[in-house]
């Protein structure tokens, strides 16, 4: 999709860069990052920079003009992008357009994920097996009939969705899936409000998923009221049938907490036989949580020093000792990172003329209040 406002957005930021101190804000680089990664924090970063520039150059008419133009073109860029996605989601999924990443790069993406050592080992073995089966097929050798469907178990925030997306694209590159696109659904997407309509709804979801990965998070919610929920039973019956009917060009990945997933598979005799690969996602330890934080900072052009990392590792260790079943692992770290960025923005916005170092560096003062608050609330 060619966004007709992309050039305007990029050109406005380039012009603004010319009117402010050379190399200090790098607005063009920031805009390119927004277009490539589509991460909300990058937009906030741009908005922070524009606010600082407006204050610092309030008496410069050219700067005022281009600050407004960058802000307006940001809205136009995202407005057009969202409208295009709404109008074309039935025909062209952005997932399909962006899944032509090479197999070596996908394997690198998988293996560079923080932690998840047992998961990566299992997935790498699975991929090696599928590679050899495809090679045997080209040589006319026998290939056992097996399902590609997977079950992911473990606590939230442990990377299940991320790994599922990568697997879909890897299977596409191996020729096991025709498109490799990714569709995530929940109970409400599969179950209708009237008897007899659920089967049609499941078929519709399956047709949209064909060629890619259908990811059903908290899959046990389908049968959570199995004593009285005839809609859930109807859904599960149709889903079990579809797992076999669509097996040649579809991977269904069901995911959720470990114990409820065991009950989910016990709820239908034919269900477990459709899944021959079960992967447990472990909780992250304090080093891995710190690694996720470092990665988030790096990806978003922020920096944290070793003093903060020592404090944060100790903090994560305490959190892990006190965690309950609702601990959200990677999501917990992302929430902490976003709070750190907000504190950083509040502090830097008070500076008269912040440098690029000021805009990037997160200080202890941005972090400590968050750690004390979270520990005391557990």
Backbone torsions as a table, in degrees:
resi	resn	phi	psi	omega
1	UNK	NA	124.6	176.8
2	UNK	-93.8	112.2	179.4
3	UNK	-81.1	115.8	-173.6
4	UNK	-67.9	-13.7	179.9
5	UNK	-98.3	-1.1	-177.5
6	UNK	-62.8	-45.2	-178.4
7	UNK	-64.0	-40.2	178.4
8	UNK	-62.1	-44.8	179.6
9	UNK	-60.3	-46.4	-177.8
10	UNK	-68.9	-44.3	-178.4
11	UNK	-65.1	-39.0	179.6
12	UNK	-62.9	-41.6	179.2
13	UNK	-68.7	-35.8	178.1
14	UNK	-63.6	-43.6	179.1
15	UNK	-65.2	-40.4	179.8
16	UNK	-64.7	-37.5	176.7
17	UNK	-56.4	-32.4	-176.9
18	UNK	-72.1	-24.8	-175.0
19	UNK	-95.9	-8.9	177.7
20	UNK	-109.1	174.0	-175.3
21	UNK	-57.4	129.5	-172.6
22	UNK	-55.3	126.0	174.2
23	UNK	75.0	3.0	-173.6
24	UNK	-82.0	-37.5	-174.1
25	UNK	-111.6	-28.3	177.7
26	UNK	48.7	55.6	-176.8
27	UNK	-66.1	-37.9	179.6
28	UNK	-60.2	-43.1	178.4
29	UNK	-61.9	-39.8	179.7
30	UNK	-64.2	-42.0	179.8
31	UNK	-66.3	-42.5	178.3
32	UNK	-60.3	-40.3	178.9
33	UNK	-64.2	-38.8	177.1
34	UNK	-60.9	-44.6	-178.4
35	UNK	-67.2	-36.3	-175.6
36	UNK	-79.9	-41.0	-170.7
37	UNK	-105.0	-25.1	178.6
38	UNK	54.7	47.5	179.7
39	UNK	-104.8	126.7	-177.2
40	UNK	-53.9	-37.3	-177.9
41	UNK	-62.6	-29.0	177.3
42	UNK	-67.1	-36.8	177.6
43	UNK	-66.2	-43.4	177.3
44	UNK	-61.4	-38.7	178.7
45	UNK	-61.5	-44.0	178.1
46	UNK	-63.2	-44.5	-179.7
47	UNK	-62.2	-39.5	177.2
48	UNK	-61.4	-44.3	179.9
49	UNK	-62.7	-41.7	-180.0
50	UNK	-64.5	-39.4	178.7
51	UNK	-64.7	-41.9	179.2
52	UNK	-65.1	-42.7	179.1
53	UNK	-62.4	-42.2	-179.9
54	UNK	-59.1	-41.3	179.5
55	UNK	-70.8	-41.0	-174.9
56	UNK	-73.9	-29.2	-174.8
57	UNK	-122.6	36.1	-173.9
58	UNK	-62.9	-20.5	-178.5
59	UNK	-98.2	7.9	-179.9
60	UNK	-103.7	109.9	-175.4
61	UNK	-62.7	-38.1	-179.9
62	UNK	-65.1	-41.3	178.0
63	UNK	-63.9	-45.5	179.0
64	UNK	-58.1	-42.1	179.5
65	UNK	-61.0	-48.3	-175.1
66	UNK	-78.3	-26.2	172.3
67	UNK	-61.3	-45.6	178.1
68	UNK	-63.1	-40.7	-178.3
69	UNK	-65.7	-39.8	177.7
70	UNK	-64.0	-44.2	179.9
71	UNK	-63.4	-44.0	-179.8
72	UNK	-65.0	-41.9	-177.6
73	UNK	-71.3	-27.5	173.6
74	UNK	-62.2	-45.6	178.8
75	UNK	-64.2	-43.9	179.8
76	UNK	-64.0	-40.5	180.0
77	UNK	-60.7	-49.5	-177.5
78	UNK	-75.1	-31.6	176.4
79	UNK	-62.8	-45.7	178.7
80	UNK	-65.5	-41.8	-179.2
81	UNK	-61.0	-46.5	-178.9
82	UNK	-66.7	-42.3	179.4
83	UNK	-62.9	-40.6	179.1
84	UNK	-62.4	-43.4	-179.4
85	UNK	-64.2	-41.1	-179.9
86	UNK	-63.5	-44.6	-175.6
87	UNK	-73.6	-22.0	-173.1
88	UNK	-118.4	7.6	-173.8
89	UNK	-66.7	-24.5	177.9
90	UNK	-75.2	-20.3	-172.6
91	UNK	-110.2	-39.1	-175.7
92	UNK	-139.0	106.8	177.7
93	UNK	-79.6	133.5	175.4
94	UNK	-55.6	-28.9	177.9
95	UNK	-61.6	-39.3	-178.4
96	UNK	-69.5	-38.1	-177.3
97	UNK	-67.9	-26.0	-171.1
98	UNK	-110.8	21.7	-175.3
99	UNK	-109.5	25.3	178.2
100	UNK	-93.9	35.6	176.9
101	UNK	-78.0	141.5	-176.8
102	UNK	-66.5	155.6	179.7
103	UNK	-60.9	-44.8	177.3
104	UNK	-58.1	-39.0	179.8
105	UNK	-68.2	-38.7	178.7
106	UNK	-65.2	-41.0	177.9
107	UNK	-65.1	-36.7	176.7
108	UNK	-64.6	-43.0	178.6
109	UNK	-60.3	-42.7	179.8
110	UNK	-63.4	-50.7	-173.7
111	UNK	-75.3	-13.9	177.8
112	UNK	-90.5	-2.7	176.6
113	UNK	-61.6	142.5	-180.0
114	UNK	-68.2	132.5	177.4
115	UNK	66.6	-143.9	175.9
116	UNK	56.8	36.4	-175.1
117	UNK	-61.3	-44.4	179.5
118	UNK	-66.4	-37.9	179.1
119	UNK	-63.8	-47.8	-178.4
120	UNK	-62.9	-38.0	177.8
121	UNK	-63.2	-43.5	-179.4
122	UNK	-67.0	-44.2	-178.7
123	UNK	-67.6	-40.1	177.6
124	UNK	-62.3	-40.0	177.1
125	UNK	-64.5	-41.1	179.3
126	UNK	-62.8	-42.1	-179.4
127	UNK	-67.9	-40.8	177.1
128	UNK	-60.4	-42.1	178.4
129	UNK	-61.5	-45.9	-178.6
130	UNK	-66.7	-36.4	176.4
131	UNK	-58.7	-46.8	-177.8
132	UNK	-67.7	-38.0	178.5
133	UNK	-63.7	-38.9	177.4
134	UNK	-65.9	-38.9	178.3
135	UNK	-67.0	-40.9	176.7
136	UNK	-61.0	-37.6	-180.0
137	UNK	-61.8	-41.8	-179.3
138	UNK	-67.4	-22.1	179.7
139	UNK	-95.0	5.3	177.8
140	UNK	77.8	17.0	-179.8
141	UNK	-87.2	160.7	-178.7
142	UNK	-67.2	136.3	175.9
143	UNK	-121.9	122.1	179.0
144	UNK	-64.8	143.9	178.5
145	UNK	-78.4	112.2	-177.9
146	UNK	-137.3	157.4	-179.2
147	UNK	-89.9	149.7	176.8
148	UNK	-95.0	-6.4	-175.0
149	UNK	-65.7	146.7	-173.5
150	UNK	-130.1	154.3	173.5
151	UNK	-124.1	124.4	177.8
152	UNK	-108.2	126.5	178.7
153	UNK	-123.0	150.6	-179.7
154	UNK	144.2	177.2	-177.2
155	UNK	-77.6	163.5	-179.5
156	UNK	-65.9	155.1	175.3
157	UNK	75.6	17.7	-177.9
158	UNK	-102.7	14.0	172.0
159	UNK	94.1	13.2	-176.2
160	UNK	-63.0	-46.0	-179.1
161	UNK	-66.0	-41.8	179.9
162	UNK	-60.4	-46.7	179.9
163	UNK	-64.9	-38.9	179.2
164	UNK	-60.7	-42.3	178.7
165	UNK	-62.0	-44.4	-178.1
166	UNK	-65.4	-41.5	179.7
167	UNK	-59.8	-42.0	178.7
168	UNK	-58.1	-43.6	-178.5
169	UNK	-73.0	-34.5	175.9
170	UNK	-64.8	-44.7	179.6
171	UNK	-63.9	-31.6	175.5
172	UNK	-64.4	-45.6	-179.3
173	UNK	-66.0	-28.5	177.9
174	UNK	-81.7	-6.8	-179.6
175	UNK	85.5	10.3	179.9
176	UNK	-84.0	-25.1	177.7
177	UNK	-126.9	147.0	-175.8
178	UNK	-80.2	-26.5	-178.7
179	UNK	-128.0	-36.6	179.7
180	UNK	78.8	9.3	-178.6
181	UNK	-70.6	167.3	-170.5
182	UNK	-126.0	129.6	177.1
183	UNK	-131.0	121.8	179.2
184	UNK	-105.1	130.7	-179.3
185	UNK	-133.6	164.5	175.3
186	UNK	-129.9	-174.1	-178.7
187	UNK	-53.9	-44.0	-176.0
188	UNK	-64.8	-24.4	178.4
189	UNK	-79.9	-15.9	-174.5
190	UNK	-108.8	-23.5	-173.1
191	UNK	-111.7	128.8	-179.0
192	UNK	-90.3	171.8	-177.7
193	UNK	-89.3	-4.6	-177.7
194	UNK	-129.3	145.5	179.4
195	UNK	-58.7	134.4	178.0
196	UNK	91.6	-17.2	-178.4
197	UNK	-88.0	-18.9	-177.9
198	UNK	-63.1	-41.0	180.0
199	UNK	-59.0	-40.8	178.9
200	UNK	-66.4	-37.3	-179.9
201	UNK	-67.7	-41.0	177.5
202	UNK	-62.4	-43.2	179.2
203	UNK	-62.0	-38.5	179.3
204	UNK	-64.1	-43.5	178.2
205	UNK	-63.5	-42.0	-179.9
206	UNK	-62.7	-41.0	179.6
207	UNK	-64.6	-38.1	177.4
208	UNK	-68.2	-30.6	-175.8
209	UNK	-84.5	-20.4	-173.0
210	UNK	-53.1	132.8	-177.6
211	UNK	96.3	-9.0	-176.5
212	UNK	-140.1	-147.2	-177.5
213	UNK	-113.4	127.9	170.5
214	UNK	-103.1	117.2	-176.4
215	UNK	-107.7	117.2	-179.8
216	UNK	-109.7	100.9	-179.6
217	UNK	-83.2	146.6	-175.7
218	UNK	49.5	52.7	-174.5
219	UNK	-59.6	-28.6	-178.9
220	UNK	-65.7	-15.7	177.9
221	UNK	-64.7	-19.8	177.0
222	UNK	-61.5	-35.9	-176.3
223	UNK	-118.2	23.7	-175.5
224	UNK	-65.4	-24.6	176.8
225	UNK	-114.5	49.5	-168.1
226	UNK	-65.8	-14.5	178.4
227	UNK	-77.1	-27.5	-175.3
228	UNK	-126.7	-9.8	-171.2
229	UNK	-92.2	90.3	179.2
230	UNK	-69.9	-26.8	178.1
231	UNK	-65.7	-41.9	178.7
232	UNK	-63.8	-41.1	178.9
233	UNK	-65.7	-38.9	177.8
234	UNK	-63.8	-41.7	178.6
235	UNK	-62.2	-46.2	-176.7
236	UNK	-66.0	-38.5	177.8
237	UNK	-62.5	-45.3	-179.5
238	UNK	-68.9	-38.1	179.5
239	UNK	-64.6	-42.9	179.5
240	UNK	-61.0	-40.9	177.7
241	UNK	-66.2	-42.9	-177.4
242	UNK	-66.4	-31.2	178.4
243	UNK	-58.3	-33.0	178.0
244	UNK	-83.8	-43.4	-175.5
245	UNK	-64.8	-33.5	-174.1
246	UNK	-104.5	12.9	-169.9
247	UNK	-64.5	-23.0	-176.0
248	UNK	-74.9	-21.2	-178.1
249	UNK	-147.9	44.6	178.8
250	UNK	-160.6	137.4	170.7
251	UNK	-116.3	121.7	174.3
252	UNK	-102.5	126.4	176.9
253	UNK	-117.2	117.0	175.9
254	UNK	-99.9	142.3	-173.5
255	UNK	-143.3	156.0	175.9
256	UNK	162.2	-177.7	176.9
257	UNK	-56.1	149.3	-172.5
258	UNK	-61.3	-54.7	-174.7
259	UNK	-65.7	-47.6	176.5
260	UNK	-60.5	-30.5	178.1
261	UNK	-68.2	-33.4	176.1
262	UNK	-62.0	-43.3	178.2
263	UNK	-64.9	-37.9	178.7
264	UNK	-57.8	-44.9	-178.6
265	UNK	-72.6	-26.8	178.1
266	UNK	-76.9	-14.8	-174.1
267	UNK	-76.0	-14.2	179.8
268	UNK	-143.5	119.6	-174.5
269	UNK	-57.2	-33.7	-176.3
270	UNK	-89.9	-3.2	-172.7
271	UNK	-72.9	-48.8	-174.2
272	UNK	-63.4	-31.1	-179.1
273	UNK	-67.8	-18.5	177.9
274	UNK	-80.1	-10.7	-179.3
275	UNK	-121.0	119.1	179.3
276	UNK	-112.7	3.0	178.0
277	UNK	-128.7	118.1	179.4
278	UNK	-117.8	125.8	-176.5
279	UNK	-124.0	122.4	178.8
280	UNK	-92.8	129.2	178.5
281	UNK	-100.8	114.0	-179.0
282	UNK	-76.2	156.0	170.6
283	UNK	-65.4	154.1	177.2
284	UNK	-79.6	145.5	171.0
285	UNK	-88.4	180.0	-173.9
286	UNK	-65.0	-34.7	179.0
287	UNK	-66.7	-39.5	-179.9
288	UNK	-70.2	-39.1	175.7
289	UNK	-62.2	-41.0	176.8
290	UNK	-64.6	-37.5	177.4
291	UNK	-62.7	-38.2	177.2
292	UNK	-64.4	-42.3	178.8
293	UNK	-62.7	-44.0	177.8
294	UNK	-59.8	-42.9	179.9
295	UNK	-63.5	-41.8	178.4
296	UNK	-62.6	-42.4	178.4
297	UNK	-62.9	-46.5	-178.8
298	UNK	-61.8	-46.0	-177.0
299	UNK	-66.5	-23.5	-176.6
300	UNK	-110.0	16.6	177.0
301	UNK	61.2	40.9	171.1
302	UNK	-117.5	158.6	177.9
303	UNK	-131.8	144.3	174.1
304	UNK	-130.6	145.1	-175.7
305	UNK	-90.9	172.8	-176.8
306	UNK	-64.2	-32.2	178.5
307	UNK	-60.6	-43.7	179.0
308	UNK	-65.4	-41.2	-178.6
309	UNK	-62.4	-38.4	177.3
310	UNK	-62.7	-44.8	179.6
311	UNK	-64.1	-43.8	-176.9
312	UNK	-67.7	-39.3	177.8
313	UNK	-61.5	-43.0	177.5
314	UNK	-62.6	-40.1	178.0
315	UNK	-62.7	-45.9	179.4
316	UNK	-62.6	-36.3	178.8
317	UNK	-62.3	-42.2	177.8
318	UNK	-66.0	-42.0	179.8
319	UNK	-61.0	-43.0	-178.8
320	UNK	-63.8	-39.8	179.6
321	UNK	-65.4	-29.6	-175.9
322	UNK	-103.0	1.2	-173.0
323	UNK	-66.8	154.1	173.2
324	UNK	-118.2	-168.6	-175.7
325	UNK	-66.4	-16.1	-178.1
326	UNK	-91.9	1.8	179.8
327	UNK	-60.1	131.2	-169.5
328	UNK	-103.8	14.5	171.5
329	UNK	51.3	-115.5	-177.0
330	UNK	-60.4	-34.5	178.7
331	UNK	-65.6	-35.7	177.0
332	UNK	-60.2	-43.2	-179.8
333	UNK	-66.8	-42.1	178.9
334	UNK	-61.3	-42.3	178.2
335	UNK	-62.2	-40.9	177.8
336	UNK	-63.3	-44.3	179.1
337	UNK	-59.2	-46.1	-179.2
338	UNK	-63.5	-36.1	175.9
339	UNK	-67.5	-38.5	177.4
340	UNK	-62.3	-43.6	179.5
341	UNK	-63.3	-38.0	178.6
342	UNK	-66.0	-44.3	177.2
343	UNK	-63.0	-40.4	177.1
344	UNK	-59.6	-45.2	-178.3
345	UNK	-63.3	-41.4	178.8
346	UNK	-61.1	-42.5	-178.5
347	UNK	-69.4	-48.0	-175.3
348	UNK	-68.8	-29.7	-179.7
349	UNK	-65.1	-16.7	178.7
350	UNK	-85.6	-10.5	-179.8
351	UNK	-79.0	144.0	-177.9
352	UNK	-69.6	-44.6	-176.5
353	UNK	-144.6	75.0	-174.2
354	UNK	-65.3	141.4	178.3
355	UNK	-86.3	173.6	176.9
356	UNK	-62.3	-33.5	177.1
357	UNK	-65.3	-41.8	177.3
358	UNK	-60.1	-39.7	-176.8
359	UNK	-71.4	-21.7	-176.2
360	UNK	-101.0	-35.1	-166.7
361	UNK	-85.7	120.6	172.4
362	UNK	-88.0	129.9	-176.1
363	UNK	-104.9	166.2	179.5
364	UNK	-55.8	-36.5	-179.2
365	UNK	-64.1	-24.2	177.6
366	UNK	-79.0	-19.2	-170.2
367	UNK	-106.3	-45.7	-171.5
368	UNK	-54.0	-45.2	-179.7
369	UNK	-58.5	-33.2	-179.7
370	UNK	-68.7	-39.5	-177.9
371	UNK	-68.1	-42.0	179.0
372	UNK	-64.7	-39.9	-179.1
373	UNK	-65.3	-46.1	-177.0
374	UNK	-68.4	-39.3	179.3
375	UNK	-64.4	-44.0	-176.8
376	UNK	-69.6	-20.2	-177.2
377	UNK	-88.5	-7.8	-178.6
378	UNK	-81.7	NA	NA
